[in-house]
Amino acid sequence: MKPEKLIYTFTSIATHYDVSWGRGTPTIGVDLTAEIAHRHGIPVTWIVNPGSIPALGDRIRGWHEQYGDDVVLLCPLFGKDIMHSKDELRRTLQDHWRQLAEAFPWATTKVAARGGIYNEMIEVLEELGFEGMWGYCYDQVWWDGITHKGVPWGSWYIDSSRYKVPHSGEGKLVAIEWTARDLHQSFHSGSPCIFSTDPNDVLRAGLCTGDDIEYWKRLFDDYLLNTANNETVFFQQQQESHEMERTDAFAVWSAEDIEESARMMDRFFAYVTGYPVTITTLPNAVRLYKERNVTTAPSYMLTRDAEVRPAVNAYTMTLGGVGLGPFPETFFYYDAQCQMAFVRGECKPRLLRNYVGQWNMYETFEEEIPPMFVTRYEKSDSRIELMFEFDYWKPIPFGLTYWDDLAGYEVASSEGLTEAKKIQDKLVFLRLNLTGERKKVVLTMERRT
């Protein structure tokens, strides 16, 4: 585990509203959120719009000087803020960013934010020199009007003509999650909105309370462990400022719920800052990603059951249920071509999402898993040799896993693979491509002397 490789960011929506559940800028919620984060030295990335910039400008400028707070821009939405016109979107974005830059002149890395994402938005953001897009929701369907099922987790380069798919080459715009998800429970339960780092979601689900954040701690520990497998692991967390305020203008949650959320955040911030992780803002995280990666970086995540069960209630049942659990260790992987999930002890993926050639963003990109035959398996105290064979199958990106106690073993040679990577002494991940012809894959591992 290498904690400094984990990049932690905390973001808060702090925009001006004129909707049924809120009117104005939630300055009380902003102040409470800032107080909790700054108590632990955590810089906040504020999502602002032209309505909230004048109301929050002095606050944010002061917090920038003292704590390093930063800002990103809420992106106008077709059919809600503007007409369905790229020209209008371009003009509006240019004007809104001008207002942001005048108020916060240090904001030179342009990052936009919105849960409703579509191709035209990504195309215009690229044209205007934006570098990051916050708001992707891993595996989410319908909730909050957002359906992103099929996208990767974490951060990756977006294909501007296929907003749910990683760019196949050198992208311009970095995707950022709305808030980090529990990959393990999201996959096995089918309810990603329950298992997240959003305070209100886990409070409603009975996973955390103001006195008990064990679930969040275990989830964070899982991300920390995966710094052993990755150059960088991103852990993004968000809480809306309007959900931290109970006034005549904003009344989403009760005073008791807000107090519980505040205590949960206070405890979790203390936990995060107890490790030598990299704590920064979204614009800095985007710059870091682009400095380290010219193309989408593969992600390798070995996950474990947190062993904390949510409550069965109207909220959790509405979102699809809590799942029975506990569930076995599961390995998740994605790169620019595919996404896969492997359950402990299984060679073939339970889930394969193929990004190559996809054009319909209403799809989830799932592929049928091809048959595979193990035609050689030899294991001794000093050597492991495996041969996998495939018959004719359509060309697709693919992968296999071999689960075993691999302490002391290293990959010695391979055939028919693009990568063979040992993960935490528990499995070896094999990345390959099926070409439409018969294929043979050979892996040899030898024990270090």
Secondary structure, 3 states (H helix, E strand, C coil): CCHHHEEEEEEEECCCEEECCEEECCHHHHHHHHHHHHHCCCCEEEEECCCCHHHHHHHHHHHHHHHCCEEEEECCCECCCECCCHHHHHHHHHHHHHHHHHHCCCCCCCEEECCCCCHHHHHHHHHCCCCEEEEECCCCCCHHHCCCCCCCCCCCEEECCEEEEECCCCCCCEEEECCCECHHHHHHHCCCCCCECCHHHHHHCCCCCCCCCHHHHHHHHHHHHHHHCCCCEEEEEECCHHHHCCCCCECCCCHHHHHHHHHHHHHHHHHHCCCCCEEECHHHHHHHHHHHCCCCCCEEEEECCCCCCCCCCHHHHHCCCCCCCCCCCEEEEECCCEEEEEECCCCCCCEEEECCCCCCCCCCCECCCCCCEEEEEEECCCEEEEEEEECCCCCEEEEEEEECCCCCEEEEEEECCCEEEEECCCEEEEEEEECCCCEEEEEEEEECC
